[in-house]
Amino acid sequence: MRPISKQKQAEVIALLERGLSTRAISQQAGVGLATVSKVRQGLAHPERVPPPKYGRPKAVSDRQTRRIVRMIESGDYHTATEIQRSGVFEGERVPSGSTIRRLLREAGLTHKRAAADSAHGASSRRGGHALSPTPTAPARRRSTRTLASRGRKKPSK
């Protein structure tokens, strides 16, 4: 449901203050009955807290997120896997490596390419996401003979 504009909301409030019925306000303002009721409830309870969020609970608390970001920014840890295996989550649920990477990405941190002469270069880690992303191999083209032998048409250029 899309929210109504401030101007439309002010119009509904003015009509409510005049004492019109919900149906009359709905027709005059051009909004639904439920919209008028929600505006009326908002006036009656301005201190009302918005309803809770539904869905799956967060796997990592805000406190844990701040700790994970600090661990990377301090330079003590370089990869999500190092953080996961570090043992700093004693008594807490240990987040997965992909969850840690997502939290770091949401915090604005991105992976760095390792320098060739770095102490943590690609040779010391196999596919580490934080420091040494592996370059992708160029796509291989199939020969037309292979495609033809499988009963497919030759690709047009």
Stockholm file with secondary structure:
# STOCKHOLM 1.0

chainA/1-157         MRPISKQKQAEVIALLERGLSTRAISQQAGVGLATVSKVRQGLAHPERVPPPKYGRPKAVSDRQTRRIVRMIESGDYHTATEIQRSGVFEGERVPSGSTIRRLLREAGLTHKRAAADSAHGASSRRGGHALSPTPTAPARRRSTRTLASRGRKKPSK
#=GR chainA/1-157 SS CCCCCHHHHHHHHHHHHTTCCHHHHHHHHTCCHHHHHHHHHHHHCTTCCCCCCCSSCCSSCHHHHHHHHHHHHHTSCCSHHHHHHSCCCTTSCCCCHHHHHHHHHHTTCCCCCCCTTCTTCTTTSSSCTTTCCCCCCCCCCCCHHHHHHTTCCCCCC
#=GC SS_cons         CCCCCHHHHHHHHHHHHTTCCHHHHHHHHTCCHHHHHHHHHHHHCTTCCCCCCCSSCCSSCHHHHHHHHHHHHHTSCCSHHHHHHSCCCTTSCCCCHHHHHHHHHHTTCCCCCCCTTCTTCTTTSSSCTTTCCCCCCCCCCCCHHHHHHTTCCCCCC
//
